[in-house]
């Protein structure tokens, strides 16, 4: 991620973009802006180069699946010494897990995985590698969007005298937004949201419609619905996105490999908002991941790009260490490092001679 300090060696006092030849072999440009729609660097020694999306490799993907399942069936990830007494997300202290509780949870989890096999097919991750599913002889589907129903339903509901239940209409607006565009969705909502003392009468027809088209999974009592929608997204593979504004702090701190989790989150989380009213419903506004990753990465044969801190990184990295100072920029900027052309030509010549 972004380096967590500014160095006078790289920056001017006025924060202007500058280039240096700090070592004859290298050219360095600082405070370089990027076109956030394309990922193309706007100036400096790597001007015109395009930043790339940095995906999880297969090994990291498998580790994510394993850690999520360990949290469910064992209560924690083995070897994680950062486990808290609290569940996170304002859920209060964790329940004491009895043998009976764990047995019940494991049965519910196995039922859920059987549902995924029935609806989606075998997992994308099997054994020690990512495998491609063959849909030629199977009437299966993979889901384009997994929806965190509670997060959508409680969005902007924190006001005086707000009802206790989720806004079923808000959830339905999101569901229909995707379905009208030909996207397959899987909606997760906890069982408590369907109780007779929780769900209003007018919402029954909405829920029935979800059930009729088989897009709803009710997560059971005694379990965190986050476990289910995250596992479904991982099960379906790289092409599946998660719709949620959740910061996912509880998952971040429960997992050992938090860098892997943050990289997955960066590439697979879709944020949402609601706009104006039209035809008795509100506009659904979506924010997909950028076309590139804001991370240290190699560019071409001879370039390296390092993101600088900017305001807002506190919520992005969730590490509790970086805090934006008064002089921290709001826009996205980078340090670019490139091997000088003469040095690159010399390297190619030396390689040719050695061969």
C-alpha positions as CSV (number, residue, x, y, z in Angstrom):
1,X,0.0,0.0,0.0
2,X,1.0,3.7,0.1
3,X,4.2,4.5,2.0
4,X,3.3,5.9,5.4
5,X,5.7,8.9,5.3
6,X,6.9,11.8,3.2
7,X,10.5,12.1,2.4
8,X,12.1,15.5,1.5
9,X,14.3,13.5,-0.8
10,X,11.3,12.8,-3.0
11,X,9.2,16.0,-2.6
12,X,9.4,19.7,-2.8
13,X,8.0,22.0,-0.1
14,X,5.2,23.1,-2.5
15,X,4.2,19.5,-3.2
16,X,4.7,20.0,-6.9
17,X,5.5,17.1,-9.1
18,X,9.3,16.8,-9.6
19,X,11.8,14.6,-11.2
20,X,15.3,13.7,-9.9
21,X,18.2,11.6,-11.1
22,X,19.2,10.5,-7.6
23,X,21.5,7.9,-8.8
24,X,22.8,8.0,-12.4
25,X,21.1,4.7,-13.0
26,X,17.6,5.9,-12.0
27,X,15.1,8.7,-12.7
28,X,12.6,9.5,-9.9
29,X,9.4,11.5,-10.2
30,X,7.3,12.5,-7.2
31,X,3.7,13.7,-6.7
32,X,2.5,12.2,-10.0
33,X,-1.2,12.3,-10.7
34,X,-3.2,9.5,-12.3
35,X,-6.3,9.4,-14.5
36,X,-8.6,7.5,-12.1
37,X,-10.8,6.3,-14.9
38,X,-8.0,4.7,-16.9
39,X,-5.1,4.2,-14.5
40,X,-2.8,6.2,-16.8
41,X,0.0,8.2,-15.2
42,X,-0.2,11.9,-16.2
43,X,3.4,13.1,-16.1
44,X,6.9,12.2,-14.8
45,X,9.3,9.6,-16.0
46,X,6.5,7.0,-16.5
47,X,4.1,9.3,-18.2
48,X,1.5,7.4,-20.2
49,X,2.1,4.1,-18.4
50,X,-1.0,2.3,-17.1
51,X,-1.4,1.0,-13.6
52,X,-2.8,-2.6,-13.4
53,X,-5.3,-4.3,-11.1
54,X,-3.4,-6.5,-8.6
55,X,-5.4,-9.7,-8.0
56,X,-5.0,-12.4,-5.4
57,X,-3.0,-15.3,-6.6
58,X,-4.4,-18.8,-6.3
59,X,-2.6,-19.6,-3.1
60,X,-3.9,-16.5,-1.3
61,X,-7.4,-17.2,-2.6
62,X,-7.3,-20.7,-1.1
63,X,-6.0,-19.2,2.2
64,X,-9.0,-16.8,2.3
65,X,-11.5,-19.6,1.9
66,X,-9.8,-21.7,4.6
67,X,-9.6,-18.8,7.1
68,X,-13.3,-17.9,6.6
69,X,-14.3,-21.5,7.2
70,X,-12.1,-21.7,10.3
71,X,-13.8,-18.7,11.8
72,X,-17.1,-20.4,11.4
73,X,-16.4,-24.0,12.4
74,X,-13.6,-23.4,15.0
75,X,-14.5,-19.9,16.2
76,X,-11.1,-18.4,15.2
77,X,-8.2,-18.7,12.9
78,X,-5.4,-20.9,14.2
79,X,-2.3,-18.9,15.1
80,X,-4.1,-15.5,15.2
81,X,-3.0,-13.8,18.4
82,X,-5.1,-10.7,17.6
83,X,-8.4,-12.3,18.5
84,X,-10.7,-9.9,20.4
85,X,-13.4,-10.7,23.0
86,X,-15.7,-8.6,20.8
87,X,-17.4,-9.7,17.6
88,X,-16.9,-6.4,15.8
89,X,-19.4,-4.3,13.9
90,X,-21.2,-3.2,17.0
91,X,-22.4,-6.7,17.7
92,X,-21.0,-6.7,21.3
93,X,-19.1,-9.5,23.1
94,X,-18.7,-12.9,21.4
95,X,-20.9,-15.6,22.7
96,X,-19.3,-18.4,24.6
97,X,-19.2,-21.4,22.2
98,X,-20.4,-24.6,23.8
99,X,-20.0,-28.0,22.2
100,X,-23.7,-28.0,21.4
101,X,-23.4,-24.6,19.8
102,X,-20.5,-25.6,17.6
103,X,-22.2,-28.8,16.5
104,X,-25.3,-26.9,15.5
105,X,-23.2,-24.2,13.7
106,X,-21.3,-26.9,11.8
107,X,-24.5,-28.6,10.6
108,X,-25.9,-25.2,9.4
109,X,-22.6,-24.6,7.6
110,X,-22.6,-27.9,5.9
111,X,-26.2,-27.3,4.8
112,X,-25.1,-23.9,3.3
113,X,-22.2,-25.5,1.4
114,X,-24.7,-28.1,0.1
115,X,-26.8,-25.2,-1.2
116,X,-23.8,-23.8,-3.0
117,X,-23.0,-27.1,-4.7
118,X,-26.7,-27.5,-5.7
119,X,-27.0,-23.9,-7.1
120,X,-23.5,-23.1,-8.3
121,X,-21.7,-26.4,-8.6
122,X,-18.3,-27.4,-7.2
123,X,-16.2,-24.6,-5.6
124,X,-13.9,-22.6,-7.7
125,X,-11.2,-23.5,-5.2
126,X,-10.5,-27.2,-5.0
127,X,-7.5,-28.9,-3.4
128,X,-4.4,-26.8,-4.0
129,X,-5.4,-24.9,-7.1
130,X,-8.0,-22.7,-8.8
131,X,-10.1,-24.9,-11.2
132,X,-12.4,-23.9,-14.0
133,X,-16.0,-25.3,-13.7
134,X,-17.4,-27.1,-16.7
135,X,-21.0,-25.8,-17.2
136,X,-21.5,-27.7,-20.5
137,X,-23.4,-30.5,-18.9
138,X,-24.7,-28.7,-15.9
139,X,-27.7,-26.4,-15.4
140,X,-25.7,-24.4,-12.8
141,X,-24.9,-20.7,-12.5
142,X,-22.3,-18.6,-10.9
143,X,-23.5,-15.4,-9.3
144,X,-22.4,-12.0,-10.6
145,X,-23.3,-10.1,-7.4
146,X,-23.6,-11.3,-3.8
147,X,-25.7,-8.8,-1.7
148,X,-25.2,-8.1,2.0
149,X,-28.9,-7.6,2.6
150,X,-28.7,-6.2,6.1
151,X,-26.2,-3.6,5.1
152,X,-28.4,-2.4,2.3
153,X,-31.6,-2.6,4.4
154,X,-30.2,-0.6,7.3
155,X,-28.5,2.0,5.2
156,X,-29.4,5.6,6.3
157,X,-31.8,4.2,8.9
158,X,-30.1,5.6,11.9
159,X,-32.6,8.3,12.8
160,X,-35.0,9.0,15.6
161,X,-38.0,6.7,15.7
162,X,-36.7,4.6,12.8
163,X,-38.3,1.2,12.6
164,X,-36.4,-1.8,13.9
165,X,-36.7,-3.7,10.7
166,X,-34.6,-3.3,7.5
167,X,-36.0,-1.4,4.6
168,X,-37.2,-4.2,2.4
169,X,-37.9,-1.7,-0.4
170,X,-34.3,-0.5,-0.4
171,X,-33.0,-4.1,-0.7
172,X,-35.5,-4.8,-3.5
173,X,-34.4,-1.7,-5.5
174,X,-30.9,-3.0,-5.5
175,X,-31.9,-6.5,-6.4
176,X,-34.1,-5.3,-9.3
177,X,-31.3,-2.9,-10.4
178,X,-29.0,-5.8,-11.2
179,X,-31.7,-8.2,-12.5
180,X,-32.9,-5.7,-15.0
181,X,-29.4,-5.5,-16.4
182,X,-29.1,-9.3,-16.7
183,X,-27.0,-9.9,-13.6
184,X,-27.5,-13.0,-11.5
185,X,-27.7,-12.1,-7.8
186,X,-27.6,-14.0,-4.5
187,X,-29.2,-12.1,-1.5
188,X,-28.2,-12.9,2.1
189,X,-30.5,-11.8,5.0
190,X,-30.5,-13.1,8.5
191,X,-33.5,-15.3,9.7
192,X,-34.5,-12.7,12.3
193,X,-35.6,-10.3,9.6
194,X,-38.4,-12.7,8.7
195,X,-40.0,-13.1,12.1
196,X,-43.6,-12.1,12.6
197,X,-42.6,-9.4,15.2
198,X,-40.0,-8.0,12.9
199,X,-41.2,-8.1,9.3
200,X,-44.1,-5.8,8.4
201,X,-47.1,-7.2,6.5
202,X,-46.4,-5.2,3.4
203,X,-43.0,-6.8,3.0
204,X,-44.3,-10.3,2.6
205,X,-44.9,-9.9,-1.1
206,X,-41.4,-8.6,-1.7
207,X,-39.8,-11.6,0.2
208,X,-42.1,-14.0,-1.7
209,X,-40.9,-12.6,-5.0
210,X,-37.2,-13.1,-3.9
211,X,-38.0,-16.7,-3.0
212,X,-39.9,-17.4,-6.2
213,X,-36.9,-16.5,-8.3
214,X,-34.6,-18.3,-5.9
215,X,-32.2,-15.5,-5.1
216,X,-32.6,-15.4,-1.3
217,X,-30.6,-17.3,1.3
218,X,-31.7,-16.9,5.0
219,X,-28.8,-17.2,7.3
220,X,-29.6,-19.1,10.5
221,X,-29.8,-17.9,14.1
222,X,-26.6,-18.2,16.0
223,X,-24.4,-17.3,13.0
224,X,-23.0,-14.1,11.5
225,X,-24.5,-13.5,8.1
226,X,-21.1,-12.0,7.0
227,X,-19.6,-15.5,7.0
228,X,-22.1,-16.6,4.5
229,X,-22.0,-13.9,1.9
230,X,-18.2,-13.8,2.0
231,X,-17.9,-17.5,1.5
232,X,-20.4,-17.5,-1.3
233,X,-18.4,-14.8,-3.1
234,X,-15.1,-16.7,-2.6
235,X,-16.8,-20.0,-3.7
236,X,-18.1,-18.5,-6.9
237,X,-14.7,-17.1,-7.9
238,X,-13.0,-14.0,-9.2
239,X,-15.9,-12.8,-11.3
240,X,-18.2,-12.4,-8.4
241,X,-18.6,-9.1,-6.6
242,X,-20.0,-8.2,-3.1
243,X,-22.4,-5.3,-2.7
244,X,-21.9,-3.8,0.8
245,X,-20.7,-0.6,2.4
246,X,-19.5,-2.6,5.4
247,X,-15.9,-1.8,6.4
248,X,-15.6,-5.5,7.3
249,X,-13.5,-4.7,10.4
250,X,-14.4,-7.8,12.3
251,X,-13.3,-10.1,9.4
252,X,-10.1,-8.0,8.9
253,X,-9.0,-8.5,12.5
254,X,-10.1,-12.1,12.7
255,X,-8.0,-13.2,9.8
256,X,-4.2,-13.8,10.0
257,X,-3.4,-12.8,6.5
258,X,-5.0,-9.3,6.6
259,X,-3.1,-8.1,3.6
260,X,-4.7,-10.8,1.5
261,X,-8.1,-9.9,2.9
262,X,-7.6,-6.2,2.1
263,X,-6.5,-7.0,-1.4
264,X,-9.6,-9.2,-2.0
265,X,-11.8,-6.4,-0.6
266,X,-10.2,-3.8,-2.8
267,X,-10.9,-5.8,-6.0
268,X,-14.3,-7.3,-5.1
269,X,-16.4,-4.9,-3.0
270,X,-19.0,-2.7,-4.7
271,X,-20.2,0.3,-2.7
272,X,-23.7,1.8,-3.1
273,X,-25.8,4.8,-2.4
274,X,-29.3,6.0,-3.3
275,X,-30.2,9.0,-5.4
276,X,-33.4,10.8,-6.3
277,X,-36.9,9.4,-6.6
278,X,-38.5,8.2,-9.8
279,X,-41.6,6.0,-10.2
280,X,-41.9,5.3,-6.5
281,X,-38.3,4.2,-6.0
282,X,-34.9,5.7,-5.6
283,X,-32.0,5.6,-8.0
284,X,-29.3,3.1,-7.2
285,X,-25.8,4.5,-7.3
286,X,-22.9,2.0,-7.5
287,X,-19.2,2.5,-7.0
288,X,-17.2,-0.4,-8.5
289,X,-13.5,-1.0,-7.8
290,X,-11.1,1.1,-9.8
291,X,-9.7,-0.4,-13.0
292,X,-6.3,-0.5,-11.3
293,X,-4.9,-1.2,-7.8
294,X,-3.5,1.6,-5.7
295,X,-0.5,-0.4,-4.6
296,X,3.2,-0.7,-5.1
297,X,3.6,-2.3,-8.5
298,X,6.1,-2.8,-11.3
299,X,5.3,-1.0,-14.6
300,X,6.8,-2.4,-17.7
301,X,10.3,-3.7,-17.8
302,X,12.0,-0.8,-16.1
303,X,9.5,1.1,-13.9
304,X,8.2,1.0,-10.3
305,X,5.3,2.9,-8.9
306,X,4.7,3.7,-5.2
307,X,1.5,5.3,-4.0
308,X,1.8,8.2,-1.6
309,X,-0.6,8.6,1.4
310,X,-3.8,10.6,0.9
311,X,-6.7,11.6,3.1
312,X,-9.1,8.7,3.5
313,X,-6.5,6.0,3.8
314,X,-7.5,5.4,7.4
315,X,-10.7,3.6,6.3
316,X,-9.0,1.9,3.4
317,X,-6.3,0.1,5.3
318,X,-8.0,-0.4,8.7
319,X,-4.6,-0.9,10.3
320,X,-5.0,1.8,13.0
321,X,-1.6,3.3,12.4
322,X,-1.8,5.8,9.5
323,X,-3.6,9.1,10.2
324,X,-3.7,11.8,7.5
325,X,-2.0,15.0,8.6
326,X,-3.0,18.5,7.8
327,X,-0.7,18.6,4.8
328,X,-1.7,15.3,3.4
329,X,-3.2,15.5,-0.1
330,X,-6.8,14.6,-0.9
331,X,-6.0,13.5,-4.4
332,X,-4.1,10.4,-5.4
333,X,-0.4,10.8,-6.2
334,X,2.6,8.5,-6.8
335,X,6.3,8.2,-6.8
336,X,7.5,6.9,-10.1
337,X,11.0,5.3,-10.5
338,X,12.4,4.3,-13.9
339,X,15.7,2.9,-15.1
340,X,17.5,5.5,-17.3
341,X,17.4,4.6,-21.0
342,X,21.2,4.6,-21.3
343,X,21.4,2.1,-18.4
344,X,18.6,0.0,-19.8
345,X,20.5,-0.1,-23.2
346,X,23.6,-1.1,-21.4
347,X,21.8,-3.9,-19.6
348,X,20.4,-5.2,-22.9
349,X,23.9,-5.1,-24.5
350,X,25.5,-6.9,-21.5
351,X,22.7,-9.6,-21.7
352,X,23.3,-10.0,-25.4
353,X,27.1,-10.3,-24.9
354,X,26.7,-12.8,-22.1
355,X,24.6,-15.0,-24.4
